[in-house]
Amino acid sequence: MIRVDISKAEAIAAVPRMTDGERFAVRQKLLAHPRSEWVGLPSVYGAEYVARLETAAARLRAQCGAVVIVGAGGSSLGARTLIDALAEDGAPEAYYCGDNLSGAYLEKLLVRLRGKDFGVVVSSKSGGTLETLAALRVLYAELRARYGASAPARVLCVTGDEPSALKRFADEYSCETFDIPANVGGRYSALTPAGLLPAAVFGVNIAEVLRGAASEAEPELSEAAFRYAEARNALYKAGFGTEIFASFEPCAERLGAWWRQLFGESEGKDGQGIFPATAAFTGDLHSMGQYIQDGRRDLFETVLRFSDARSALRVPASEFDDGLSPVALRRFAELNALAEEAVLDAHAAGGVPVIRITAAEPDGRGFGAAVYFFELACAYSCLSRGIDPFDQPGVEAYKIRIKQRLDI
Amino acid sequence: MIRVDISKAEAIAAVPRMTDGERFAVRQKLLAHPRSEWVGLPSVYGAEYVARLETAAARLRAQCGAVVIVGAGGSSLGARTLIDALAEDGAPEAYYCGDNLSGAYLEKLLVRLRGKDFGVVVSSKSGGTLETLAALRVLYAELRARYGASAPARVLCVTGDEPSALKRFADEYSCETFDIPANVGGRYSALTPAGLLPAAVFGVNIAEVLRGAASEAEPELSEAAFRYAEARNALYKAGFGTEIFASFEPCAERLGAWWRQLFGESEGKDGQGIFPATAAFTGDLHSMGQYIQDGRRDLFETVLRFSDARSALRVPASEFDDGLSPVALRRFAELNALAEEAVLDAHAAGGVPVIRITAAEPDGRGFGAAVYFFELACAYSCLSRGIDPFDQPGVEAYKIRIKQRLDI
């Protein structure tokens, strides 16, 4: 269950609740939108499809000491979120590329792959992402040089169903390929093969991830998502224009990068939108703590926590006095929860509204639920402000200019 | 040489130049400040001191397949910047902790260290950082269990000269220890042992880093730093309240995290200050590109580039048509530079002022120069607005509350 606590926001700005009728209308707008297919997906993917993903993933993993995830944006951040948080011990080493044009970066990657059997999962919704295709050329040349005719068996493809360069690549070399449904946008594709297939390669229990998302497709989740949407919209209206997503569990740091695309790309339009930023606590308190406490008062925080952080690790005893004897032998999980209370109290006291989102455990179910919750909340946030959550008209400006410069 | 190009900012907002007299006064204020010792440090550390750092680093490296850097904020971000960008091939694996209280994170770290000989570099200016001391307890218990009486030889300490818990630890176990000068604040300590010692462990040529910084201690650098400070202050005054630090070279991504602390912690005071955010291009164009192009028009960008990105890697030929034939056999470095021009043109056309900082090469000299340049520019930025660049009064609010809750 996802819970939303806005008490530390309401103390600073009123958060009016939409009427049931308003909420119903927003929900209807979402379901009527041609690009809302992701809403039903977690329940649509059945055991058979999951088994197909897992079989392909296991086959690749069995051949590889390292696997390179090639993709950008929605074709990378969802996968990386799940892998960073949930990869099993003993999984292959994970490397990422296809989201930049740096030759130095790719050269270093090739050095790191030396002496390691490797494979590739390449993902692009459009099938035409420049950086992804360029990186694929480099990696496929390396695979061919090393493995000859068996190179294609080391490449899994994820792409949309339309004709595209990546589709042609997959056909040309008969690579196993998985579809991103045509009506699911990149930033809503974490729970499609774009996120699930790479995650499965690293031993993530993707059936649990889907179960976590599907189990939440209920009135309670919708209630939580609306409350989060209402709070952030009210704060934005009250002049809080920057939202910092944070967690005190480092396993959620990459989820922040995914969250940033989800909300930034959905809302940042027509000169409007909450600016999305991220932090990892307590670490970033040592860098951003001063600003959050004392800088411009147009920030609010959204903090993701897990009700059971699971770890039983305790602060060890020490032979000498380092000032920590009062916490010796206590669980880190307990201390971390206390520190979180203390920090959020301090921020709220400093005028920073805090929204707290609580998921159950930081496992497959918890992350599946969190991802689905944020997707739903983002759609509600946008639709209740009259914004289309599924387009991104501004990205053409730079893409067109790059194509002109590169003559492609 | 560091160069600053503000033409894509001036086109959107005027950037008045301070008079020579005003600049002189700011420079004098900086040099008269009791905490400005870092200004001279790159020239002060001599060959003998560098040799001492390198000897200790080599001794640790020789024993270790993995080295854990334990520290937070200024005692971690500078080190990590240099290691991420410049670690040599074949260096030990790098792990980081001491900047969170997550038991799950530390447990995972212990799992990853299994079967690997490891060592520790622990760093804390105050010597009393809670998360750092707690993580040190965990790691030292593991070292003792594995290596018994020789455990202390696997720990290097970096701390201030005042009595502290970390100092007592170092004394108790006779660990080799290096000083952070008393008058150098954490966020200005990247070019002290806090950054240099861990970097040396991973094979970074720290003499080159210092040379890069010292070679820049010249009128040209001061000119560039003032121009950057003037531009960002003028933009802030004109209503551009959020600055995004970005680079098209992934090796500079971690420098962004360091930059964020430097500027955010120095300027975010009294309800004022530019909000510092970071991005890694082209990757984050796939997440934040829409917002930057089309969201709230109070953003500006500071983009770090390297005049020689060095890599000779070319886009390989391909047997089939993926649409990239016009760029086949061309250098990635060239394509990346063209993409950068295209993207920054698009952003400026969309109303986002862009400041471009150019360093020479992404090597030790280039990073040393960039670090020193940003430190100087930050001090100038603050002092010309009447802000103390070296205090952080707001961080006590959360620290006091944590201590109360944890009873320490």
Interface residues (C-beta under 8 A of the other chain):
Chain A: A72 G73 G74 S76 L77 D89 D99 N100 L101 S102 G103 A104 Y105 L106 E107 V111 G128 T129 L130 E131 L133 A134 L136 R137 V138 A141 A165 L166 R168 F169 E172 G186 R187 G241 T242 F248 E249 P250 C251 A257 R260 Q261 G264 E265 E267 G268 K269 D270 G271 Q272 G273 F275 P276 A277 A280 F281 T282 G283 L285 H286 S287 M288 G289 Q290 Y291 I292 Q293 D294 G295 R296 R297 D298 L299 A309 R310 S311 A312 L313 R314 V315 P316 S318 E319 F320 D321 D322 G323 L324 P326 V327 A328 R331 F332 A333 L335 N336 L338 A339 E341 A342 V343 D345 A346 H347 A349 G350 P362 Q392 P393 G394 V395 A397 Y398 R401 I402 Q404 R405 L406 D407 I408
Chain B: A72 G73 G74 S76 L77 D89 D99 N100 L101 S102 G103 A104 Y105 L106 E107 V111 G128 T129 L130 E131 L133 A134 L136 R137 V138 A141 A165 L166 R168 F169 E172 G186 R187 G241 T242 F248 E249 P250 C251 A257 R260 Q261 G264 E265 E267 G268 K269 D270 G271 Q272 G273 F275 P276 A277 A280 F281 T282 G283 L285 H286 S287 M288 G289 Q290 Y291 I292 Q293 D294 G295 R296 R297 D298 L299 A309 R310 S311 A312 L313 R314 V315 P316 S318 E319 F320 D321 D322 G323 L324 P326 V327 A328 R331 F332 A333 L335 N336 L338 A339 E341 A342 V343 D345 A346 H347 A349 G350 P362 Q392 P393 G394 V395 A397 Y398 R401 I402 Q404 R405 L406 D407 I408
